[in-house]
């Protein structure tokens, strides 16, 4: 808990979460997946807070997705079914995976025989069984096996590997981030490519029990992707300027902002706040023609035009608002995940009231 009672009592910059907006976001996604018969396994990389993972699980999430082993270990305190959506390459990662509590059902996403062999050897040594999703590339061109025959081969190897439980396949459609009204062609191609891979696996006696995909930009079209059984959106809990700009949410669904103080108005046509790249992140606006590194919640025409580490320069050329030194403003960042990872804590708010203080417990890495 915190002794601060109003926004004016907080030291800026500070990450804020509007609890009413967040709850509505959580309810909307939980209701959608329930209605469409999809499992929800939210990615906690966006919030990294155990209390918020519990909110997602309470609403029916099947488990959670983590990107780092530090995230997985922190979330093991509140969740017993964790997908690590990152290949565990290297002895340190393998050992850290096996150190997860025995009651946790662990599944790992991987895309190589080398990673599979190392995971199998580590699981044998630890005397536990670890699940595997074969990660496929469906257009993101980042990780994942791209060719269908190689996907089948790796799935077969997973079935034969000691102490490994082949549980299905996964993919990340991160290349689909255009406006939601312009995603239809990309979703049709995704469905076609996915069907080819699933058919090949089924023909080889390797039908995946789980087909895991999904991202926030295309989350609410997941039911149109035939064969999909599970989705892993992360940003939806808070949303951000990008998801609003592409129509994946409305501006009123943005639950996360960075509270900042105007520290200078000396240069005409601009104001400078104390929220720079170390509070907002330096992420461009993706999937749209918009500019800047964030926009004000109450004055969306005002964008963060430029940043240094501790300075955020507001462009006042399109507003009649005249800020004064000492004013506090709330900035919606382009990419919420980036910004949250820079905060030691988030402040839960309702209107101008501060309700709680949440430690961002899974940020960074653990030795």
Secondary structure per residue as TSV (DSSP state, phi and psi in degrees):
chain	resnum	aa	ss	phi	psi
A	1	X	-	360.0	169.3
A	2	X	-	-131.4	155.0
A	3	X	S	-86.9	-14.7
A	4	X	-	-68.5	137.7
A	5	X	-	-116.1	-21.1
A	6	X	B	-135.0	164.1
A	7	X	G	-60.7	-35.1
A	8	X	G	-63.5	-18.8
A	9	X	G	-88.4	-6.8
A	10	X	S	-85.0	144.8
A	11	X	-	-82.8	129.8
A	12	X	S	-99.7	157.3
A	13	X	S	-74.3	150.8
A	14	X	E	-145.4	137.0
A	15	X	E	-81.1	128.7
A	16	X	E	-116.8	147.1
A	17	X	E	-127.6	117.9
A	18	X	E	-75.8	108.5
A	19	X	H	-67.0	-30.3
A	20	X	H	-69.0	-43.4
A	21	X	H	-66.1	-41.7
A	22	X	H	-61.1	-45.7
A	23	X	H	-60.9	-40.0
A	24	X	H	-64.4	-39.3
A	25	X	H	-63.4	-44.3
A	26	X	H	-63.3	-44.2
A	27	X	H	-64.5	-39.8
A	28	X	H	-62.9	-46.9
A	29	X	H	-70.0	-40.0
A	30	X	H	-62.8	-41.7
A	31	X	H	-66.3	-39.9
A	32	X	H	-62.9	-50.4
A	33	X	H	-65.2	-36.3
A	34	X	H	-64.7	-44.0
A	35	X	H	-65.7	-36.8
A	36	X	H	-92.2	1.3
A	37	X	T	71.6	30.8
A	38	X	-	-107.1	144.6
A	39	X	E	-80.5	142.8
A	40	X	E	-109.7	122.0
A	41	X	-	-128.1	78.4
A	42	X	-	-62.2	145.5
A	43	X	B	-86.1	120.8
A	44	X	T	-87.8	5.5
A	45	X	T	-60.2	-23.1
A	46	X	T	-71.8	-45.2
A	47	X	T	-107.5	-34.8
A	48	X	-	58.5	28.9
A	49	X	-	-123.9	119.5
A	50	X	H	-56.8	-39.1
A	51	X	H	-59.6	-35.0
A	52	X	H	-79.5	-31.4
A	53	X	H	-61.9	-39.0
A	54	X	H	-62.1	-37.2
A	55	X	H	-62.4	-38.7
A	56	X	H	-70.2	-40.8
A	57	X	H	-67.9	-39.3
A	58	X	H	-59.7	-31.8
A	59	X	T	-85.1	6.7
A	60	X	T	110.0	5.4
A	61	X	-	-58.6	139.4
A	62	X	S	-73.7	-21.4
A	63	X	-	173.7	-166.1
A	64	X	E	-128.2	162.2
A	65	X	E	-112.2	137.1
A	66	X	E	-125.7	151.3
A	67	X	S	-97.8	-32.3
A	68	X	S	-118.9	159.5
A	69	X	H	-71.5	-27.5
A	70	X	H	-63.7	-44.2
A	71	X	H	-57.8	-45.3
A	72	X	H	-61.4	-43.9
A	73	X	H	-67.4	-39.7
A	74	X	H	-64.7	-43.1
A	75	X	H	-75.6	-15.6
A	76	X	T	-62.5	-18.5
A	77	X	T	-71.5	-20.1
A	78	X	T	-125.3	-8.0
A	79	X	-	-139.3	136.2
A	80	X	S	-109.1	16.2
A	81	X	E	-142.4	101.3
A	82	X	E	-125.7	128.9
A	83	X	E	-98.7	125.4
A	84	X	E	-98.5	103.0
A	85	X	-	-89.9	53.6
A	86	X	S	-157.6	131.0
A	87	X	-	-65.0	127.7
A	88	X	-	-81.3	77.0
A	89	X	-	-93.4	130.2
A	90	X	S	104.1	147.0
A	91	X	H	-60.2	-40.9
A	92	X	H	-61.4	-42.2
A	93	X	H	-66.9	-40.4
A	94	X	H	-61.7	-47.7
A	95	X	H	-62.7	-40.5
A	96	X	H	-66.4	-34.9
A	97	X	H	-61.8	-44.7
A	98	X	H	-71.4	-15.9
A	99	X	T	-83.9	-4.1
A	100	X	S	-60.4	146.4
A	101	X	-	-53.0	142.7
A	102	X	T	-58.6	-27.2
A	103	X	T	-76.8	-11.0
A	104	X	S	-83.0	126.7
A	105	X	E	-80.4	108.3
A	106	X	E	-101.0	131.4
A	107	X	E	-126.5	140.7
A	108	X	E	-123.2	137.3
A	109	X	E	-93.6	130.8
A	110	X	E	-148.0	164.1
A	111	X	-	-138.3	21.7
A	112	X	-	-147.8	151.8
A	113	X	H	-66.1	-33.0
A	114	X	H	-61.8	-47.5
A	115	X	H	-64.4	-37.7
A	116	X	H	-64.1	-45.7
A	117	X	H	-61.6	-44.0
A	118	X	H	-65.4	-40.3
A	119	X	H	-65.3	-42.0
A	120	X	H	-61.7	-45.0
A	121	X	H	-63.6	-41.2
A	122	X	H	-66.0	-38.7
A	123	X	H	-67.0	-40.3
A	124	X	H	-60.0	-46.1
A	125	X	H	-62.1	-38.0
A	126	X	H	-83.2	-11.6
A	127	X	T	69.4	36.3
A	128	X	-	-136.1	162.5
A	129	X	-	-103.4	135.8
A	130	X	E	-121.6	134.0
A	131	X	E	-79.8	157.1
A	132	X	E	-134.7	134.4
A	133	X	E	-106.3	130.9
A	134	X	E	-79.0	121.0
A	135	X	E	-86.9	131.6
A	136	X	B	-114.4	145.6
A	137	X	-	-91.8	124.7
A	138	X	S	-120.6	20.8
A	139	X	S	135.8	-13.9
A	140	X	-	-71.9	-31.4
A	141	X	-	59.2	45.0
A	142	X	S	-119.8	-66.6
A	143	X	S	-135.1	171.5
A	144	X	S	110.5	143.2
A	145	X	B	-72.1	124.8
A	146	X	-	-85.4	-30.5
A	147	X	S	-101.6	137.1
A	148	X	H	-57.6	-47.1
A	149	X	H	-58.2	-38.3
A	150	X	H	-69.9	-32.3
A	151	X	H	-62.8	-46.0
A	152	X	H	-61.9	-43.6
A	153	X	H	-61.4	-45.4
A	154	X	H	-67.8	-36.3
A	155	X	H	-63.9	-40.1
A	156	X	H	-64.6	-40.8
A	157	X	H	-64.2	-36.7
A	158	X	H	-64.8	-38.9
A	159	X	H	-63.1	-32.0
A	160	X	H	-90.4	-13.9
A	161	X	S	-74.3	134.1
A	162	X	T	-61.0	139.4
A	163	X	T	63.3	20.2
A	164	X	E	-117.6	134.7
A	165	X	E	-114.0	108.6
A	166	X	E	-70.3	113.6
A	167	X	E	-111.0	-9.4
A	168	X	E	148.8	-157.1
A	169	X	E	-130.6	160.8
A	170	X	E	-143.8	158.5
A	171	X	-	-155.6	163.1
A	172	X	-	-127.0	112.6
A	173	X	-	-85.1	50.0
A	174	X	T	-68.0	-13.2
A	175	X	T	-77.5	-12.7
A	176	X	-	-94.2	92.7
A	177	X	-	-139.8	17.6
A	178	X	S	-76.2	175.9
A	179	X	-	-52.8	143.2
A	180	X	G	-59.5	-25.3
A	181	X	G	-78.8	-5.0
A	182	X	G	-119.7	17.2
A	183	X	-	-94.0	-9.4
A	184	X	H	-56.4	-46.3
A	185	X	H	-64.2	-42.5
A	186	X	H	-64.8	-38.0
A	187	X	H	-69.3	-35.7
A	188	X	H	-64.3	-42.4
A	189	X	H	-65.4	-40.4
A	190	X	H	-59.8	-44.8
A	191	X	H	-60.9	-43.4
A	192	X	H	-64.3	-47.2
A	193	X	H	-64.1	-39.2
A	194	X	H	-66.6	-41.1
A	195	X	H	-60.4	-40.8
A	196	X	H	-60.2	-43.8
A	197	X	H	-69.7	-43.2
A	198	X	H	-66.2	-40.3
A	199	X	H	-61.2	-41.8
A	200	X	H	-65.7	-40.3
A	201	X	H	-65.0	-42.6
A	202	X	H	-63.7	-42.0
A	203	X	H	-63.0	-28.2
A	204	X	T	-90.2	10.7
A	205	X	T	72.6	24.5
A	206	X	-	-124.4	34.1
A	207	X	-	-53.3	124.7
A	208	X	-	-75.1	130.2
A	209	X	S	-68.6	-30.4
A	210	X	E	-127.6	133.6
A	211	X	E	-119.1	104.9
A	212	X	E	-107.2	127.1
A	213	X	E	-153.1	-150.6
A	214	X	-	93.1	145.6
A	215	X	-	-151.2	161.3
A	216	X	G	-59.8	-43.3
A	217	X	G	-56.5	-31.9
A	218	X	G	-117.5	16.3
A	219	X	G	-58.0	-44.3
A	220	X	G	-82.1	6.8
A	221	X	G	-110.0	9.7
A	222	X	G	-60.9	-32.6
A	223	X	G	-67.8	-14.6
A	224	X	G	-84.6	-8.5
A	225	X	S	-94.4	98.9
A	226	X	T	-61.2	133.7
A	227	X	T	98.7	-18.2
A	228	X	-	-70.3	134.3
A	229	X	-	-117.9	-18.7
A	230	X	E	-146.6	141.6
A	231	X	E	-126.2	153.5
A	232	X	-	-128.4	50.3
A	233	X	-	-68.6	151.0
A	234	X	-	-122.1	-49.4
A	235	X	G	-61.5	-27.0
A	236	X	G	-54.3	-27.9
A	237	X	G	-61.7	-35.8
A	238	X	T	-113.4	-36.8
A	239	X	-	64.0	173.2
A	240	X	-	-160.0	-174.1
A	241	X	H	-62.9	-37.6
A	242	X	H	-64.2	-49.2
A	243	X	H	-64.0	-32.7
A	244	X	H	-70.9	-42.0
A	245	X	H	-65.2	-32.3
A	246	X	T	-91.2	2.2
A	247	X	T	84.4	10.6
A	248	X	S	-76.7	-12.3
A	249	X	S	-157.8	172.9
A	250	X	-	-95.4	165.7
A	251	X	G	-59.7	-31.1
A	252	X	G	-73.8	-7.6
A	253	X	G	-91.8	-2.6
A	254	X	-	-78.2	106.2
A	255	X	-	-91.0	-17.3
A	256	X	E	-108.7	132.4
A	257	X	E	-140.9	161.2
A	258	X	E	-106.6	118.6
A	259	X	E	-75.9	127.8
A	260	X	E	-135.8	158.6
A	261	X	E	-112.3	135.3
A	262	X	E	-72.1	119.8
A	263	X	E	-108.8	-12.5
A	264	X	E	-157.5	139.9
A	265	X	-	-130.5	22.2
A	266	X	-	-65.6	-33.3
A	267	X	S	-93.6	128.5
A	268	X	T	-61.6	145.1
A	269	X	T	80.4	4.6
A	270	X	E	-151.4	164.1
A	271	X	E	-135.5	149.5
A	272	X	E	-115.6	131.1
A	273	X	E	-108.8	171.3
A	274	X	S	-89.2	12.5
A	275	X	-	-105.4	100.1
A	276	X	-	-106.2	-151.9
A	277	X	H	-65.8	-23.3
A	278	X	H	-81.4	-2.3
A	279	X	H	-116.6	-35.6
A	280	X	H	-100.5	-22.9
A	281	X	-	82.8	165.2
A	282	X	-	-118.3	61.1
A	283	X	-	-103.6	126.8
A	284	X	-	-70.6	163.1
A	285	X	-	-77.9	115.7
A	286	X	-	-98.0	147.0
A	287	X	S	77.4	9.7
A	288	X	S	-151.0	169.2
A	289	X	S	-89.6	2.6
A	290	X	-	-64.8	158.2
A	291	X	-	-119.8	171.5
A	292	X	S	89.9	177.5
A	293	X	S	-113.7	8.1
A	294	X	E	165.2	171.5
A	295	X	E	-142.4	153.0
A	296	X	E	-72.9	138.5
A	297	X	S	-60.9	-45.7
A	298	X	S	-87.2	-17.9
A	299	X	-	-134.3	75.5
A	300	X	T	-62.3	-16.4
A	301	X	T	-74.8	-12.5
A	302	X	-	-94.7	117.6
A	303	X	E	-112.3	160.2
A	304	X	E	-83.5	100.7
A	305	X	E	-74.4	-37.9
A	306	X	E	-148.0	159.8
A	307	X	E	-144.3	149.9
A	308	X	-	-120.8	-168.2
A	309	X	S	-61.4	-42.6
A	310	X	S	-118.0	9.0
A	311	X	-	-126.5	133.3
A	312	X	E	-121.8	118.7
A	313	X	E	-93.6	119.2
A	314	X	E	-89.7	133.0
A	315	X	E	-88.1	115.3
A	316	X	-	-100.2	12.0
A	317	X	T	-70.5	-17.5
A	318	X	T	-115.2	20.5
A	319	X	-	-136.8	154.7
A	320	X	-	-95.1	-6.6
A	321	X	-	-65.3	133.7
A	322	X	-	-119.3	96.0
A	323	X	-	-71.1	155.5
A	324	X	-	-119.7	153.8
A	325	X	T	-58.2	130.0
A	326	X	T	102.5	-16.9
A	327	X	-	-62.6	145.2
A	328	X	E	-105.7	142.3
A	329	X	E	-132.1	160.6
A	330	X	E	-118.1	124.3
A	331	X	E	-107.4	128.7
A	332	X	E	-90.2	113.7
A	333	X	E	-74.2	159.6
A	334	X	S	-62.1	-43.8
A	335	X	-	-130.3	108.3
A	336	X	H	-67.3	-37.2
A	337	X	H	-60.0	-41.5
A	338	X	H	-61.8	-46.3
A	339	X	H	-67.5	-44.5
A	340	X	H	-59.2	-39.2
A	341	X	T	-64.5	-14.6
A	342	X	T	-91.6	-5.6
A	343	X	-	-101.0	134.2
A	344	X	S	-70.7	-28.0
A	345	X	E	-152.7	162.0
A	346	X	E	-119.2	147.1
A	347	X	E	-104.8	121.4
A	348	X	E	-79.8	126.9
A	349	X	E	-130.1	158.4
A	350	X	E	-139.3	108.3
A	351	X	T	65.5	-126.8
A	352	X	T	-98.1	4.2
A	353	X	E	-91.1	136.7
A	354	X	E	-92.2	122.4
A	355	X	E	-98.9	-36.0
A	356	X	E	-161.3	167.5
A	357	X	E	-127.1	122.0
A	358	X	E	-110.2	124.9
A	359	X	E	-73.2	133.6
A	360	X	-	-81.8	79.1
A	361	X	T	-69.4	-25.5
A	362	X	T	-103.8	16.9
A	363	X	-	-75.1	155.9
A	364	X	S	72.2	-157.0
A	365	X	-	-130.0	157.7
A	366	X	-	-111.0	147.2
A	367	X	-	-73.4	360.0
